[in-house]
């Protein structure tokens, strides 16, 4: 079946621009996660949704980062007024339940100039 | 804060050599442990996981890992590597009390010489 998909795969933004990154989880998966992976590092947790409820946003680095999942399926990660330090690969993962195996998407590589 | 340490940043082996990648975590409570792999150009995928029970866990492609609670370790092993094992390997942990949040190590790049 179809896996987790993310779009766009690559995004180049000028410093100060707003960006929106999309995640389509595996159909029927209740839990959805966002991670940030800087070059040469492992993924770092950003936020977690159970259906449409954002239950943990402790990893969001600043109030410029905002995530939503209004209908409990597709999720969008929005970054306002992008900065160079936001350059990273943003990974989305989904699972049937919060304790189940997380399946990762291909990621969106964001480059802020 | 909880953390995961992977001591080897880059490992180079010849085919048929044995592999052991080290992983240590810092957390005193009950944990779930994972090894993820990312092959060149592919998504992160689960190699194996430990939630409870037998501390020796077998995963896909002949990999196994042993949870040693007293050493806070979860080392990955394979008796004989193949060229196709070339990839980035990530150790990860989640706390039982917060099972949704996975904390990853910085990864080990494995290069296999044919």
Interface residues (C-beta under 8 A of the other chain):
Chain A: X3 X4 X31 X33 X35 X40 X41 X42 X43 X44 X45 X48 X55 X56 X58 X59 X91 X93 X98 X99 X101 X102 X103 X104 X105 X106 X107
Chain B: X4 X32 X36 X43 X44 X45 X46 X49 X90 X92 X98 X99 X100 X101 X102 X103 X104 X105 X106 X107
